[in-house]
């Protein structure tokens, strides 16, 4: 929520002029020395006034003003010898001096006592700044994501594996191997089937069954504490075993590899 701080400006603080330097001007000729005056060559064209490059705006929109968020609480303001209303009054007076035609509106951000975070971030959220609200929503989604606080997430849609919230450094083929087992959860997959299913395109050298064991061993090493999700069925092959701390995230559309 916010409270309006618009109020008539009764007085604005003045800034004291800068002290005059006692140093002699650098362009003053030295006593007794001859000076030569050289006329400046006329410019071929008048200097173009400095312009500010406009920000890129969406098609069909225009800039109509701006918001300035000031993060400072009443106690801090008092310690510096001022108050929020005085700061607002001086800012409004400065705007009136720079751009007399500009309209201003000020609001104070109110937050729960002891709210954490930087003052300016608290202000932006309290006043519903779109980018601040979007960042908070995204942070909340990440916090609520399965596996963000612990466990393992096999994210089929994004081709990644999260271990206690951190992305595992799997190669493309290692992820494909894990995905093949995940999509056939509960079924024991023979080594020959893994070879046919993952190396049938001929892009890579076709491994033998012993090489499959090496691939599985490397995959397990990268899964760390969760290596037992890929279980060896002695004399048969491999199987994916889901635990209570394992989550599977499928794509929004069925995978062509899902039978």
Secondary structure, DSSP 8 states (H G I E B T S, - for coil): -EEE------------------S--TTS--TT-----------SS-------------TT-------------HHHHHHTT--HHHHHHHHHHHHHHH-TT-----EEE---TT--S-HHHHHHHHTT-HHHHHHHHHHHHHHHSTTSSSSEEEETTTTEEEETTEE----HHHHHHHHHHHTTTTS-B-HHHHHHHHSTTSSS----HHHHHHHHHHHHHHHGGGGGGEEEETTTEEEE---TTEEEE--SS--TT--
